[in-house]
Amino acid sequence: MANKYLLGIDVGTTRIKAVLFNIHGRQVFSSSRDTRLIKRGSCSEVDMDELWEDVAETIKSVILKMGPGSKILAAAVSGQGEGLWLIDKDGKPIGRAILWNDSRAESLVTELENNSPISESIFKITGSPLFPGATSVLLRWLKDNKPEQIAKAHNLMFCKDWIRYKLTNLISTDTTDASTSLLNLETGTTSIELFDHLKIKNLFPLIPKLFTPSEYSGTVTKFSTNITGLPIGTPIACGAFDVAATALGCGAIKDGDACVILGTSGCSVVVSDILKKGPNDRSGMEMHAVPELFIKVSATMAATPNIDWVYDLFNYDKNFNNIEAELGKIPAGSYGLIYHPYISLSGERAPFYSPGASAQFSGINEKTTPLTMTRAVYEGVALSIKDCLKNQDPERIFLAGGGARSLFWAKIISNCTNLPVFISTETELCARGSALMAGIAGEIYVDIDHAINHINKPRRIDPEPDQVAIYDELFNKYVQIQKKMMSVWNS
């Protein structure tokens, strides 16, 4: 079956990717292009028709790379989560899609959070704190501010659902996307009580039929065949939101597994077989792409942008391996220099919420050089990951995202967290998660375990006890400084 493939499509906030994998989860061909974002003030949007055109072209591009006699067995789409994607009764977009990182509903969130009984009840139902880009919050905002648009709405969906609809002409969503702000996590069903709390009970019928991520959800139509080149009748899985798809793609499928995505945001995901919701918790609890499992998601505002910033600051060549070889000569702890990685202009959102939080170095001394500062930045992001994972007791970490290519950084993360870290040989793990779901829907694999057993095993990195002790002491200071600074950041 060397010339038979599974297609994983990853529609991210900034990049669209179409990747062909063999049945052993090895990446064979890929194609990508930028997402055409529309940013103005607090608004972050995409034109839904333009997005479909770009995804279709990306699919067509990767299909052209296949050799004669090759076949795509099945496909699935993963995509950015949350936001608001509405269509009318004819299946046409109602305005632009509002993305998860849109902040127009900030004042509404403040209003809802000030009503403690309501906000606490919503958290109890959904397992996630309110935030401006949540689908349910945006429904309320649109009802209040653009009633003429909401009046035309026939269905709501999520990013990957829109693309799958264009491929199959079937409207549905999945449990992972819906669990971000529409489901009662304890029952796994949509919550009319939640809609009642938000005064949008009349919009409850907009939610389409729910599927599990690996469930068969239609086939490619003649219309989409003509546009994408995908063969008519190709089975399509329902798919999942990108975080859940990435966790699946890297192998985090058991209780106690963690997936850390080192991308623009630093996303720490812990897999659990039980619901874990605590008071004042800034983590979101959602359903995993694996049946009967949950994921607890702590997403910081910035991970790799910290590295980009320090490389630009010191005008380093972006050959990371050369610089990291020099950084490896500096002792763990960077001679006591501590970096807090809150470099985003929006402050920080996990594991605490502070719009005023900012990045800083503490402990500068006569041994501080550009290289020690650079190593401290890598360590600071790793300490932030440890901060997000504390009290969750993960047993092992799977790395994903662009930063996962750095063996140097992986070793620091292992030593900071005192956990084994696993690095995949593949880079497009979100798309691979989609491909594995496609394989189940297309009956190539029996189930998730069967799919994971087919893929290549990741490299393991174990913590070094002497360095673990250094980072434990550094982390205590890191947290103390963070707490002292909170009153300054929030003033």
Buried (B, 14 or more C-beta within 10 A) or exposed (E): EEEBBBBBBBBBBEEBBBBBBBBEBEBBBBBBBEBEBEEEEEEBBBBBEEBBBBBBBBBBBBBEEBEEEBEBBBBBBBBBBBBBBBBBEEEEBBBBBBBBBBBBBBEBBEBBBEEEEBBEBBBBBBBBBBBBBBBBBBBBBBBEEEEEBBEBBBBBBBBBBBBBBBBBBBBBBBBBBBBBBBBBBEEBEBBEEBBEBBEBEEBBEBBBEBBBBBBBBBBBBEEBBEBBBBEEEBBBBBBBBBBBBBBBBBBBBBEBBBBBBBBBBBBBBBBBEEEBBEEEBBBBBBBBBBEEBBBBBBBBBBBBBBBEBBBEEEEBEEEBEEBBEEBEEBEBBBBBBBBBBBBBEBBBBBBBBBBBBBBBBBBBEEEBBEBBBBBBBBBBBBBBBBBBBEEBEBEBBBBBBBBBBBBBBBBBBBBBBBBBBBBBEBBBBBBBBBBBBBBBBBEBBEEBEEBBEBBEEBEEBEBBEEBBEBBEEBBEBBBEBBEEBBEEBEE
